[in-house]
Amino acid sequence: MSVILATLPPIATQLLVATFLFCIGTSIGSFINVVVYRLPGGQSLSRPGSRCPACNHSIRWYDNIPVFSWFFLKGRCRDCNAKISARYPVVEAITGLTFVFVAAVEFLHNGTNLPGTYAYHMLLLCTLFSASLIEVDGNKVPARLAIPTSLVGLLTLIFWPQLQSGSPGLDGPIAGLLGAGVGTVLGVVASYASQPRTDHGTIVCLACVGLFLGYQAVICLFIIALCIRLVAVVFPKMQSIPPSAWLTLATFVWIVVWRQPLA
C-alpha cells in the first residue's frame, strides 16, 4: 500500500487518504446511530442486526451503506416504505467530515505522531458526540457509554502521558495516572459548578474530557460553559440545547486549536 501511495502525486495521495478516512468516519457514524438508539434502552449493540424500526425487517447490506443508501432509497424503507429520518445520514456525514478535518490538522501539527494522537482524539470526540445525541433525544447518558472509552484513555496515558497536559515535573506511567486522575476529578467538579442542576450526561462528558485532555482543557471548557449559560439568558432558545452538545463542539475546537509538543 505504501509503495502505491509513493507513486501517486501528492494531491492524489491526499484525496485518497481523505476518501478513506471519510468512509471510515461515516461507518463509525453509522455505529453511533446504533449506539444512540439502543444504548439508553439497555439493548445489545450487536444483536439483532440493523432493522427497520417500523416493519422490523432486516436491512440488506447494500441498503446499509452510510450516507449514500439513504439517498438511493429516497429516505424510505425498501420493504414497508416507512420514512427514514434524515438524521441518520447527517450524523454519518458529520462524523466522516470530522475524521477528515481532524486528520488534516493533526498531520500538519504532529507529523509522525499522527496515528496515536488522531485515534486518541477521535475516540473522545465520538464518545461525546454519542452522548450529546442521546441527550438531544431526551434520554439519560448511560455510564457504560464512557466506561470503554475511559479504560482505553487511561491505558493509553499510562504508556503515553504526553498526550495530555499531565503533571508538571513527572514523567512515565506515574505522570499518566496522576494526570488522568486530576483531570477526571476536576471534570466532575467542573460539571457540578457549571450549572445548578447537573445532569448525568454533563458529568460523564466532562470527566472524559478531563481524563483525555487534562486539567487545562477542563478549566477552559468550564469557562466556556459559564459564558454559554450567560448567553442563554439573553437567548432562551439556546437552553433547549443540552450542555453535552456545547461541550462536544468546544472539545472539537480545543483539539483543533490547542497544540503542545509531543515526545
Secondary structure, DSSP 4 states (H G I P E B T S, - for coil): -HHHHHHS-HHHHHHHHHHHHHHHHHHHHHHHHHHHHHGGGT--SSSS--B-TTT-PBPPGGG--TTHHHHHTTTB-TTT-PBPPTHHHHHHHHHHHHHHHHHHHHHHHHGGGHHHHHHHHHHHHHHHHHHHHHHHTT-PPPGGGHHHHHHHHHHHHHH-GGGS---TT--HHHHHHHHHHHHHHHHHHHHHHHSSS--HHHHHHHHHHHHHH-HHHHHHHHHHHHHHHHHHHHSGGGGGS-HHHHHHHHHHHHHHH------
